[in-house]
Amino acid sequence: MDCLMTEIDASLAHLVSLAGDRAAETPVSALFLHRWSARAMTGEPIPEKVLFALFEAARYAPSAYNSQPWRFVYARKGEEAFDALLAALSDSNRPWARNASALIVVASKAAFTPPGQEAPVHIGSASFDTGAAWASLALQAALLGWTTRAMAGFNADKARAAVRAPEGLKLEVVIAVGRRGDADDLPPEKQALEKPNARRPLARTAFAGAFPEEV
Ligand SMILES: Cc1cc2nc3c(=O)[nH]c(=O)nc-3n(C[C@H](O)[C@H](O)[C@H](O)COP(=O)(O)O)c2cc1C
């Protein structure tokens, strides 16, 4: 028992309660506190190696039946596809996202043919699983010193046309990826928001045994 406790203590030793401006109620790996979604980005070129490290992290996300419903299209600043995607963003996202190094469309495919079967089945958790892939991508980016910000604020028809999304793919978000830039370069109404935000307390998030009446 003592030996087991020592092992557990050792594995918890790297956990932290504070990182940057964020505090954890229970210590966690600093990565979870360090990742936050900046808007101010430098627009500097992003190496393909970095982009593919992000996709690789996403690739190993868990999914129902290992169906891997996530699909990505990326476009780097300066490319035609980047401008087309930028034009599809909402008026509140376009002004800051133009300084991203890359835009990534995250799509999910709910139709999946399980191994050994001929007909595709509908995977009800395709969006959920794709969200797990996005989280892995964002954490890998943070580990490599890049920031990411997901955007649901885009015109779906324009984005679909920009990346020639086939039927059966649901566009979930567009992600802006870049190196953190200067908050002063953001539109005035966004400048004060350029910092890590807080979270609801754990006591209102995780419950023992059953949900309370008010969640
Ligand atoms: C599905 C999704 C859609 C989002 N859409 C937008 C968006 O359109 N514009 C934006 O500025 N931020 C958007 N965000 C970023 C969230 O506002 C941000 O993740 C949240 O406030 C938590 O902050 P953090 O990521 O810095 O921890 C989106 C995030 C997610 C996951």
The ligand as a Gaussian input file, in Angstrom:
#p B3LYP/6-31G(d) Opt

LIG

0 1
 C      -17.396000      25.294000     -30.687000
 C      -16.760000      26.623000     -30.355000
 C      -17.168000      27.760000     -31.019000
 C      -16.548000      28.996000     -30.753000
 N      -16.856000      30.084000     -31.538000
 C      -16.168000      31.226000     -31.376000
 C      -16.333000      32.299000     -32.291000
 O      -17.099000      32.231000     -33.266000
 N      -15.623000      33.428000     -32.070000
 C      -14.725000      33.538000     -31.047000
 O      -14.082000      34.594000     -30.912000
 N      -14.526000      32.521000     -30.172000
 C      -15.206000      31.367000     -30.328000
 N      -14.961000      30.300000     -29.488000
 C      -13.964000      30.411000     -28.406000
 C      -14.629000      30.365000     -27.014000
 O      -15.292000      31.581000     -26.758000
 C      -13.565000      30.049000     -25.948000
 O      -13.026000      28.771000     -26.208000
 C      -14.164000      30.086000     -24.548000
 O      -14.506000      31.406000     -24.178000
 C      -13.202000      29.529000     -23.504000
 O      -12.001000      30.260000     -23.527000
 P      -10.589000      29.556000     -23.716000
 O      -10.656000      28.712000     -24.969000
 O       -9.614000      30.685000     -23.831000
 O      -10.334000      28.701000     -22.509000
 C      -15.558000      29.088000     -29.745000
 C      -15.159000      27.907000     -29.070000
 C      -15.742000      26.701000     -29.368000
 C      -15.242000      25.450000     -28.674000

